Amino acid sequence: MVLSGLLIGVVAIFPIYSALLQFADQLLLVFALQLILVTAVALVTGPQTALLSELFNARTRYTAVGLPHNLSAGWIGGLSPYMVNLIASKSGAALVGLIYPNVLLVMALLVCYFKLPETRGRDLSE
C-alpha cells in the first residue's frame, strides 16, 4: 500500500498540478484531481504507524519511530512549501518547484522498495 501511494504521487504530481492550473475554474474537476493526491497520501500515511512500529523491537520502538518521524515531518513537511515556491520563483516556471517533492517521493519509493523488510510472522514483542 505504501509503495502504491508513493508511486501514485510520483506519477501524478506534475499532471495533476498542470491540470489544476489549466482548469482552476471547474470545481468538480479540481475536487477529483485533489482526491487523487489525497488518496496517494492516505495510502502512505494510513499504514505508516503500524509499518514503522514493526521495524523496531519493543525496547527501542517509541524512540526509534517517534524521533525520526517528527524530525522528518518538521524538516521535509515544514520546508516543502518554502522550497517549492523558492524553486518556482527562481526558475520563473510555476511547476518547476514540484521537482522538490517529486525527488523526495522517488527517494522514498526506492528506499522502501529496496530496503523495507517484510515483517509478516516476526515476533514483535522482542
Secondary structure, DSSP 8 states (H G I E B T S, - for coil): -HHHHHHHHHHHHHHHHHHHHHSTT-HHHHHHHHHHHHHHHHHHHTTHHHHHHHTS-TTTHHHHHHHHHHHHIIIIIHHHHHHHHHHHHHHS-TTGGGHHHHHHHHHHHHHHHHH----TT--TT-
